[in-house]
Amino acid sequence: MEYGFRLYVAGHGPNSIRAISNLRRLLDSEFNGLYTLQIIDALKNPQLAEEGRILATPTLVRVLPPPEKRVIGDLSDREKVISALGLTRLTGIAAIEER
């Protein structure tokens, strides 16, 4: 099973940096790479945040597999993030795209 994620952040402030760092650590350690991650800066691309119905940042959206699941915050509690997103641990290759 492949997982797809979108992380919406607002600029390069401490909350954004912490969320990116926490998420990358979690995905790299738990999934060993079988995921795609798209990081979207809502300040640079407000239309993408609006299309994604993002009201607060940072927000992590698991887009694959459906249905979508969301977590808001700096993603520091890895067990809560894993549970909230309904994740299972896998291995594979990662692709990261920043916008």
Beta strands, then each sheet from edge to edge (+ up, - down):
strand 1: 3-9
strand 2: 35-41
strand 3: 59-64
strand 4: 69-72
strand 5: 94-98
sheet 1: 4+ 3- 1+ 2+ 5+
end
